């Protein structure tokens, strides 16, 4: 029996998959900034970019990104079985599995990431508006939720760090 050897660089594959679908780290960081700038007055885009990178270093996040994007691509090519094909292709509102995959990312960063995700998912701010544009012919059923979850997780990470720094100053 041959031993399973994972891909040499799952993290690199996740970054490439995002890039190939037109999602940059900077666009995710803009969502992160949007979510957290009211609460951290001196927040910088550099800090947001760094936080997004930290979230993407988690293997669970990398796996969610690769899985979701692959399902979007298969649906875009019409390669899924019915009724799953139509469900993902049309981003059926009661499907929910796309959100469940996003929740796996949010679970890593606490309850604030859930509230941030719900807020940004409802608003469809920034790149999320583009990813939800059905007129392009692209299927982003999973991708929009994954991008929102990464931004929400990065925002939560920043919030927790900011609070820890404030508490240290009070000691």
C-alpha positions as CSV (number, residue, x, y, z in Angstrom):
1,X,0.0,0.0,0.0
2,X,1.4,3.4,-1.0
3,X,1.7,6.0,1.8
4,X,-0.4,9.1,1.3
5,X,1.8,12.2,1.0
6,X,-0.1,15.5,1.1
7,X,0.6,18.2,-1.5
8,X,3.9,19.9,-0.9
9,X,2.3,23.2,-0.2
10,X,-1.4,23.3,0.5
11,X,-1.0,26.9,1.7
12,X,0.4,28.0,-1.7
13,X,-2.4,26.1,-3.5
14,X,-5.0,28.0,-1.5
15,X,-3.4,31.4,-2.3
16,X,-3.2,30.4,-6.0
17,X,-6.8,29.3,-6.0
18,X,-8.0,32.6,-4.5
19,X,-5.8,34.5,-7.0
20,X,-7.1,32.5,-10.0
21,X,-10.7,33.4,-8.9
22,X,-9.8,37.1,-8.8
23,X,-9.5,37.5,-5.1
24,X,-6.5,39.3,-3.7
25,X,-5.3,39.4,-0.1
26,X,-5.7,43.1,-0.3
27,X,-9.4,42.8,-1.1
28,X,-9.9,40.5,1.8
29,X,-7.9,42.9,4.0
30,X,-10.2,45.8,2.9
31,X,-13.2,43.9,4.2
32,X,-11.2,43.2,7.5
33,X,-10.5,47.0,7.7
34,X,-14.1,47.8,7.1
35,X,-15.2,45.5,9.9
36,X,-12.7,46.6,12.5
37,X,-11.6,50.2,11.8
38,X,-14.4,51.7,14.0
39,X,-13.1,49.7,17.0
40,X,-9.3,50.1,16.5
41,X,-8.7,53.8,15.8
42,X,-5.1,53.3,14.6
43,X,-5.7,50.2,12.5
44,X,-3.7,50.0,9.3
45,X,-4.2,48.1,6.1
46,X,-0.8,46.5,6.8
47,X,-2.2,45.0,10.0
48,X,-5.2,43.8,8.2
49,X,-3.1,42.2,5.5
50,X,-1.0,40.5,8.1
51,X,-4.1,39.2,9.9
52,X,-5.5,37.8,6.7
53,X,-2.2,36.0,6.1
54,X,-2.3,34.6,9.7
55,X,-5.8,33.2,9.0
56,X,-4.7,31.7,5.7
57,X,-1.8,29.9,7.5
58,X,-4.3,27.6,9.2
59,X,-4.6,24.2,7.5
60,X,-8.4,24.1,8.1
61,X,-8.8,27.4,6.3
62,X,-6.6,26.3,3.4
63,X,-8.7,23.1,3.1
64,X,-12.0,25.0,3.2
65,X,-10.7,27.4,0.5
66,X,-9.6,24.6,-1.8
67,X,-12.7,22.5,-1.3
68,X,-15.1,25.4,-1.8
69,X,-13.4,26.8,-4.9
70,X,-13.2,23.3,-6.4
71,X,-16.9,22.8,-6.0
72,X,-17.6,26.2,-7.5
73,X,-15.4,25.3,-10.5
74,X,-17.1,22.0,-11.0
75,X,-20.5,23.7,-10.9
76,X,-19.3,26.4,-13.3
77,X,-18.2,23.6,-15.8
78,X,-21.5,21.7,-15.3
79,X,-19.7,18.7,-13.9
80,X,-21.8,18.0,-10.8
81,X,-24.8,15.6,-10.6
82,X,-28.3,16.9,-10.5
83,X,-29.8,18.4,-8.3
84,X,-26.5,19.5,-6.7
85,X,-25.4,21.0,-10.0
86,X,-28.4,23.4,-10.2
87,X,-28.3,24.1,-6.4
88,X,-24.7,25.3,-6.4
89,X,-24.9,26.9,-9.9
90,X,-27.8,29.1,-8.8
91,X,-26.6,29.6,-5.2
92,X,-29.9,28.3,-3.9
93,X,-30.7,30.3,-0.8
94,X,-31.7,27.3,1.3
95,X,-28.6,25.2,0.4
96,X,-26.5,26.4,3.4
97,X,-23.6,24.1,2.9
98,X,-21.5,27.0,1.6
99,X,-22.1,28.8,4.9
100,X,-21.3,25.6,6.9
101,X,-17.9,25.5,5.2
102,X,-17.4,29.2,6.1
103,X,-18.4,28.4,9.7
104,X,-15.4,26.0,9.9
105,X,-13.2,29.0,9.5
106,X,-15.1,31.1,12.0
107,X,-14.9,28.4,14.6
108,X,-11.2,29.1,14.8
109,X,-11.6,32.7,16.0
110,X,-14.4,32.9,18.5
111,X,-17.9,34.3,18.6
112,X,-17.0,37.8,17.3
113,X,-16.0,36.3,14.0
114,X,-19.6,34.9,13.7
115,X,-21.2,38.3,14.2
116,X,-18.7,39.9,11.8
117,X,-19.4,37.3,9.2
118,X,-23.2,37.7,9.4
119,X,-22.8,41.4,9.1
120,X,-20.5,41.4,6.1
121,X,-22.4,38.5,4.4
122,X,-25.6,40.5,4.6
123,X,-24.0,43.8,3.4
124,X,-22.1,42.2,0.5
125,X,-19.5,44.9,0.9
126,X,-16.5,45.3,-1.4
127,X,-15.4,42.3,-3.3
128,X,-18.3,40.3,-1.9
129,X,-20.6,42.4,-4.2
130,X,-18.5,41.4,-7.2
131,X,-18.5,37.7,-6.2
132,X,-22.3,37.7,-5.9
133,X,-22.8,39.2,-9.3
134,X,-24.6,36.4,-11.2
135,X,-24.4,38.1,-14.5
136,X,-20.7,37.2,-15.0
137,X,-21.4,33.5,-15.6
138,X,-19.0,32.6,-12.8
139,X,-20.1,30.4,-9.9
140,X,-18.9,31.7,-6.6
141,X,-21.4,30.0,-4.3
142,X,-18.7,28.9,-1.9
143,X,-16.1,31.6,-2.6
144,X,-18.1,34.6,-1.4
145,X,-18.8,32.9,1.9
146,X,-15.2,31.8,2.3
147,X,-13.8,35.3,1.6
148,X,-16.3,36.8,4.0
149,X,-15.3,34.2,6.7
150,X,-11.6,34.9,6.2
151,X,-12.2,38.6,6.6
152,X,-14.4,38.1,9.6
153,X,-11.8,35.8,11.2
154,X,-9.0,38.2,10.5
155,X,-11.1,41.0,12.0
156,X,-11.8,38.9,15.1
157,X,-8.1,38.1,15.4
158,X,-7.3,41.8,15.4
159,X,-10.1,42.6,17.9
160,X,-8.7,40.0,20.3
161,X,-5.1,41.3,20.0
162,X,-6.3,44.9,20.4
163,X,-8.1,43.9,23.6
164,X,-5.1,42.0,25.0
165,X,-2.8,45.0,24.3
166,X,-5.2,47.4,26.0
167,X,-5.4,45.1,29.1
168,X,-1.6,44.9,29.2
169,X,-1.4,48.7,29.3
170,X,-3.8,48.8,32.2
171,X,-1.6,46.5,34.3
